[in-house]
């Protein structure tokens, strides 16, 4: 039987969000209903609200979440009612050419729940990234549920559902940061700080944080940065080269998603070094580089999709590291808030006052 729950809706472009009654259907084949316990407030949700993703309003916002499986539909075997799970927005299919080649983190046919959640008048909702977790319960594809150790706090676990996993994965999975490497991270928001934490986990010897905000640079140090550069007052390319013997960093992670910062990343890496783009650009952005420089500097120019993660592999591993005291996921949580405080959280995020606000239900 369908259930009615509270959820945060973005009704139209740039309109304030509001709490509405959401109708959550019983799970169909391959689907699960999850009782949401915590959900982070991510920039992607703000992009949905602003119409920057698409115009399929109204949106049910929220995607960086953890909770408990309440019920499952037919043909679901990987999770069961009562399981504590992190929600992911890339449920791999297992059958596409990427999956069959043993690269499921590149899955080209990821999927979501087939049924739609609605308002009480029948209006269909578009769940953010196929999840819609600013709600007391949500309907997802069962493959979007990754079971982890229930000893972890939900407000911490949910962060792996998007931003923290994107940053850690950009360093470890995409950038292949290794022991003794030098790493520069441009942009020290939640994703950039996670890339710093991931670089420290991987054993990087030098981690250079770059941002225009001294508050963010201070936080970056607490996450593992060994050096900081304020790019408002210093040329970041020259600063990174100066800190790496004049050569540039082995891996430069661009966590802003703008042409100017990508260009900085390109020229701040060592010969044969790696650039990782994890910041998400807008459709109108373009980059122009001399082709001879692309050839002559060698190395790799990579994009990182969701940290190139495989949730079934990476989520449990990172939760175990957190429970062992080796990865402080709690450091990313600036505040916990109620469901009716999401609009104010967007304002604080836009001002750069928080690393992560987390809705606790």
C-alpha positions as CSV (number, residue, x, y, z in Angstrom):
1,X,0.0,0.0,0.0
2,X,1.3,3.5,-0.9
3,X,2.5,5.6,2.0
4,X,2.4,9.4,2.5
5,X,5.5,11.1,3.9
6,X,7.0,14.5,4.2
7,X,9.5,15.6,1.5
8,X,11.3,18.7,0.3
9,X,10.1,19.8,-3.1
10,X,11.6,22.3,-5.6
11,X,8.4,23.5,-7.3
12,X,10.0,25.7,-10.0
13,X,13.2,27.4,-11.1
14,X,14.7,29.5,-8.3
15,X,11.6,29.2,-6.2
16,X,12.0,28.5,-2.5
17,X,11.8,24.9,-1.6
18,X,8.8,23.7,0.5
19,X,7.7,20.7,2.4
20,X,4.9,18.7,0.7
21,X,3.2,15.4,1.3
22,X,4.8,12.8,-1.0
23,X,3.2,9.5,-2.0
24,X,5.6,6.6,-2.0
25,X,4.4,3.5,-3.8
26,X,5.1,0.0,-2.7
27,X,8.3,-1.3,-4.3
28,X,7.9,-3.1,-7.6
29,X,10.3,-5.7,-9.0
30,X,13.9,-4.7,-8.4
31,X,12.9,-1.7,-6.2
32,X,13.2,-0.9,-2.5
33,X,11.6,1.6,-0.1
34,X,14.1,3.1,2.3
35,X,13.4,4.9,5.5
36,X,15.8,7.8,5.3
37,X,17.8,8.6,8.4
38,X,20.1,11.3,7.2
39,X,20.8,13.2,3.9
40,X,23.5,15.7,3.1
41,X,22.8,19.1,1.4
42,X,24.8,19.0,-1.8
43,X,25.5,21.6,-4.4
44,X,23.9,19.3,-7.0
45,X,20.6,19.7,-5.1
46,X,21.0,23.5,-5.4
47,X,21.7,23.1,-9.2
48,X,18.4,21.2,-9.5
49,X,16.6,23.9,-7.6
50,X,18.1,26.6,-9.9
51,X,17.1,24.7,-13.1
52,X,20.8,24.0,-13.8
53,X,20.3,20.2,-14.4
54,X,17.0,20.1,-16.3
55,X,13.6,21.6,-16.1
56,X,11.6,18.5,-15.0
57,X,10.0,20.3,-12.1
58,X,8.8,19.6,-9.5
59,X,11.9,17.9,-8.0
60,X,12.1,15.8,-4.9
61,X,15.5,17.0,-3.7
62,X,18.2,15.1,-1.7
63,X,20.5,12.3,-2.8
64,X,23.4,12.0,-0.4
65,X,21.7,9.7,2.1
66,X,21.7,6.7,4.4
67,X,18.9,4.8,6.0
68,X,17.2,1.4,6.6
69,X,15.5,-0.7,4.0
70,X,11.8,-1.0,4.9
71,X,10.6,-3.2,2.1
72,X,11.7,-4.7,-1.2
73,X,10.0,-5.8,-4.4
74,X,10.2,-9.1,-6.3
75,X,13.6,-10.3,-7.6
76,X,15.6,-8.3,-5.0
77,X,18.3,-10.4,-3.4
78,X,21.2,-8.1,-2.4
79,X,19.4,-6.2,0.3
80,X,16.5,-7.1,2.7
81,X,14.3,-5.2,5.1
82,X,16.2,-4.0,8.1
83,X,19.5,-3.6,6.3
84,X,21.4,-0.3,6.9
85,X,22.3,1.1,3.5
86,X,24.0,4.1,1.8
87,X,22.1,5.2,-1.3
88,X,24.1,5.6,-4.5
89,X,23.0,7.3,-7.8
90,X,24.8,4.8,-10.1
91,X,23.2,1.4,-9.8
92,X,25.2,-0.7,-12.2
93,X,23.5,-2.9,-14.7
94,X,26.0,-5.8,-14.9
95,X,25.2,-6.3,-18.6
96,X,26.5,-3.3,-20.6
97,X,29.8,-3.3,-22.5
98,X,31.6,-1.5,-19.5
99,X,30.3,-4.0,-17.0
100,X,31.1,-7.0,-19.2
101,X,34.7,-5.7,-19.7
102,X,35.2,-5.7,-15.9
103,X,34.8,-1.9,-15.5
104,X,31.4,-1.6,-13.8
105,X,32.3,1.9,-12.3
106,X,31.9,3.1,-15.9
107,X,28.5,1.4,-16.3
108,X,26.7,2.9,-19.3
109,X,23.2,1.8,-18.3
110,X,22.8,2.7,-14.7
111,X,19.1,2.6,-13.6
112,X,16.6,4.0,-11.1
113,X,13.2,3.0,-9.8
114,X,10.6,2.5,-12.5
115,X,7.7,3.8,-10.5
116,X,7.2,7.5,-9.7
117,X,6.7,9.1,-6.4
118,X,4.0,11.8,-6.6
119,X,2.2,14.6,-4.8
120,X,-1.2,13.8,-3.4
121,X,-2.9,15.3,-6.5
122,X,-1.0,12.8,-8.7
123,X,1.7,15.2,-9.9
124,X,4.8,13.1,-10.7
125,X,8.0,14.1,-9.0
126,X,11.5,14.0,-10.4
127,X,13.8,12.6,-7.7
128,X,17.2,14.3,-7.6
129,X,19.8,11.9,-9.2
130,X,17.1,9.2,-9.1
131,X,17.0,9.2,-5.3
132,X,14.9,12.0,-3.7
133,X,16.0,11.6,-0.1
134,X,15.0,14.9,1.5
135,X,12.0,12.8,2.6
136,X,11.1,10.5,5.4
137,X,11.0,7.6,3.0
138,X,12.0,7.2,-0.7
139,X,11.6,4.7,-3.5
140,X,14.8,3.6,-5.3
141,X,16.2,0.8,-7.4
142,X,17.5,-1.9,-5.1
143,X,20.8,-1.6,-6.8
144,X,21.1,1.9,-5.4
145,X,21.2,0.5,-1.9
146,X,24.7,-0.5,-0.6
147,X,24.7,-2.4,2.7
148,X,27.3,-1.2,5.2
149,X,28.2,-1.7,8.9
150,X,25.3,-0.3,10.9
151,X,27.7,0.8,13.6
152,X,28.4,4.0,11.7
153,X,26.3,7.1,12.3
154,X,23.8,7.8,9.5
155,X,24.8,11.4,9.1
156,X,28.3,10.3,8.5
157,X,27.6,7.3,6.3
158,X,25.4,9.2,3.9
159,X,28.2,11.5,2.8
160,X,29.7,8.7,0.8
161,X,26.5,8.8,-1.3
162,X,27.9,11.7,-3.3
163,X,30.5,14.4,-2.4
164,X,32.9,12.7,-0.1
165,X,33.0,9.6,-2.4
166,X,33.5,11.8,-5.4
167,X,36.5,13.5,-3.9
168,X,38.2,10.4,-2.3
169,X,37.6,8.5,-5.5
170,X,39.1,11.3,-7.6
171,X,42.3,10.8,-5.7
172,X,42.4,7.1,-5.2
173,X,40.5,5.6,-8.1
174,X,40.9,8.1,-10.9
175,X,44.2,9.9,-10.0
176,X,45.8,6.7,-8.8
177,X,47.6,8.8,-6.1
178,X,50.4,6.6,-4.7
179,X,52.9,6.6,-1.8
180,X,55.3,9.6,-2.0
181,X,53.3,11.4,-4.7
182,X,52.8,15.2,-4.8
183,X,49.2,16.3,-5.2
184,X,47.6,19.6,-5.7
185,X,43.8,20.1,-5.1
186,X,42.2,23.2,-6.6
187,X,39.0,24.1,-4.9
188,X,38.5,23.2,-1.2
189,X,34.8,22.6,-0.8
190,X,33.4,19.3,0.3
191,X,34.7,17.4,-2.8
192,X,38.1,19.0,-2.8
193,X,38.6,18.4,0.9
194,X,37.6,14.7,0.3
195,X,40.2,14.6,-2.4
196,X,42.8,15.8,0.1
197,X,41.7,13.2,2.7
198,X,41.9,10.5,0.0
199,X,45.4,11.7,-1.0
200,X,46.5,11.4,2.6
201,X,45.0,7.9,2.8
202,X,46.9,6.9,-0.3
203,X,50.2,8.0,1.2
204,X,50.9,11.2,-0.7
205,X,54.0,13.0,0.6
206,X,52.9,16.5,-0.3
207,X,49.3,17.8,-0.6
208,X,48.8,21.3,-1.7
209,X,45.4,22.9,-1.2
210,X,44.4,25.8,-3.4
211,X,41.4,28.1,-2.9
212,X,40.5,31.8,-2.7
213,X,39.0,31.5,0.8
214,X,41.4,31.4,3.8
215,X,38.6,29.7,5.9
216,X,38.5,26.8,3.4
217,X,42.3,26.6,3.3
218,X,42.3,26.3,7.1
219,X,39.8,23.4,6.9
220,X,41.9,21.8,4.1
221,X,44.9,21.7,6.5
222,X,42.8,19.8,9.0
223,X,41.9,17.3,6.3
224,X,45.5,16.6,5.5
225,X,46.9,19.4,3.3
226,X,50.6,20.0,4.0
227,X,50.6,23.3,2.2
228,X,48.0,25.9,1.2
229,X,47.9,28.5,-1.6
230,X,45.4,31.4,-1.7
231,X,45.0,31.9,-5.5
232,X,43.4,35.3,-5.0
233,X,46.8,36.6,-3.9
234,X,49.2,34.2,-5.5
235,X,49.6,32.6,-8.9
236,X,48.6,29.0,-8.1
237,X,50.7,27.5,-11.0
238,X,53.9,29.2,-9.9
239,X,53.1,28.4,-6.2
240,X,52.6,24.7,-6.9
241,X,55.8,24.6,-9.0
242,X,57.7,26.3,-6.3
243,X,56.5,23.8,-3.7
244,X,57.5,20.8,-6.0
245,X,61.0,21.7,-6.9
246,X,60.0,23.7,-10.0
247,X,58.4,20.6,-11.6
248,X,54.7,20.7,-10.8
249,X,52.6,18.1,-8.9
250,X,52.3,14.5,-9.9
251,X,48.5,14.7,-9.7
252,X,46.4,17.8,-9.8
253,X,42.7,17.5,-8.9
254,X,40.4,20.2,-10.2
255,X,37.4,20.4,-7.9
256,X,35.8,23.6,-9.2
257,X,34.7,22.9,-12.7
258,X,35.6,26.1,-14.4
259,X,37.8,26.7,-17.5
260,X,40.3,29.0,-15.7
261,X,40.9,26.6,-12.8
262,X,41.2,23.6,-15.3
263,X,43.8,25.6,-17.2
264,X,45.7,26.1,-13.9
265,X,45.5,22.4,-13.2
266,X,46.8,21.6,-16.6
267,X,49.9,23.8,-16.2
268,X,50.5,23.0,-12.5
269,X,51.2,19.3,-13.1
270,X,54.6,17.7,-13.7
271,X,55.6,16.3,-17.1
272,X,53.7,13.1,-17.6
273,X,51.5,14.0,-14.6
274,X,47.8,13.6,-14.3
275,X,45.0,16.1,-14.2
276,X,41.7,14.9,-12.7
277,X,38.5,17.0,-13.4
278,X,36.0,16.2,-10.7
279,X,34.4,19.7,-10.5
280,X,31.2,19.7,-12.7
281,X,31.2,22.4,-15.4
282,X,28.1,23.9,-16.9
283,X,27.1,23.1,-20.6
284,X,28.3,26.5,-21.9
285,X,31.8,26.3,-20.6
286,X,34.7,25.7,-23.1
287,X,38.5,25.2,-22.7
288,X,41.1,26.1,-25.2
289,X,44.7,24.8,-24.9
290,X,47.6,24.7,-27.4
291,X,47.5,21.2,-28.8
292,X,51.3,21.2,-28.8
293,X,51.2,21.6,-25.0
294,X,48.7,18.8,-24.7
295,X,51.2,16.6,-26.6
296,X,54.4,17.9,-25.2
297,X,53.4,17.7,-21.5
298,X,52.3,14.1,-21.9
299,X,50.5,12.3,-19.0
300,X,46.8,12.0,-18.6
301,X,43.8,14.2,-18.6
302,X,41.0,12.4,-16.8
303,X,37.4,13.1,-15.8
304,X,36.2,11.5,-12.6
305,X,32.6,10.3,-12.6
306,X,31.4,9.8,-9.0
307,X,35.0,9.2,-8.1
308,X,35.0,6.2,-10.5
309,X,33.6,4.3,-7.5
310,X,32.0,0.9,-7.3
311,X,29.7,1.3,-4.4
312,X,29.6,-2.4,-3.4
313,X,33.5,-2.2,-3.2
314,X,34.2,1.3,-2.0
315,X,31.4,2.1,0.5
316,X,32.0,-0.7,2.9
317,X,35.8,-0.3,2.7
318,X,35.6,3.4,3.5
319,X,33.1,2.9,6.3
320,X,35.5,0.3,7.8
321,X,38.4,2.8,7.6
322,X,36.2,5.4,9.4
323,X,35.2,2.9,12.2
324,X,38.9,2.1,12.6
325,X,39.7,5.8,13.1
326,X,41.7,6.1,9.9
327,X,39.2,8.3,8.0
328,X,37.4,11.0,9.9
329,X,34.1,11.3,7.9
330,X,32.6,13.2,10.8
331,X,35.0,16.1,10.0
332,X,32.9,16.9,6.9
333,X,29.7,17.5,8.9
334,X,29.4,21.2,9.9
335,X,25.9,21.0,11.2
336,X,22.8,18.8,11.4
337,X,19.5,20.3,10.6
338,X,15.8,19.4,10.3
339,X,13.9,18.9,7.1
340,X,12.3,22.4,7.2
341,X,15.8,24.0,7.3
342,X,17.0,23.0,3.8
343,X,16.4,26.4,2.2
344,X,18.5,28.1,4.9
345,X,21.2,25.5,4.4
346,X,21.3,26.3,0.7
347,X,22.0,29.9,1.6
348,X,24.8,29.0,4.0
349,X,26.3,26.7,1.4
350,X,26.2,29.4,-1.2
351,X,28.1,31.8,1.2
352,X,30.7,29.1,1.9
353,X,29.8,29.0,5.6
354,X,29.5,25.2,5.8
355,X,31.3,22.2,4.5
356,X,28.2,20.0,4.8
357,X,24.8,20.5,6.4
358,X,23.1,17.2,7.0
359,X,19.4,16.7,7.4
360,X,18.6,14.2,10.2
361,X,15.2,12.6,10.2
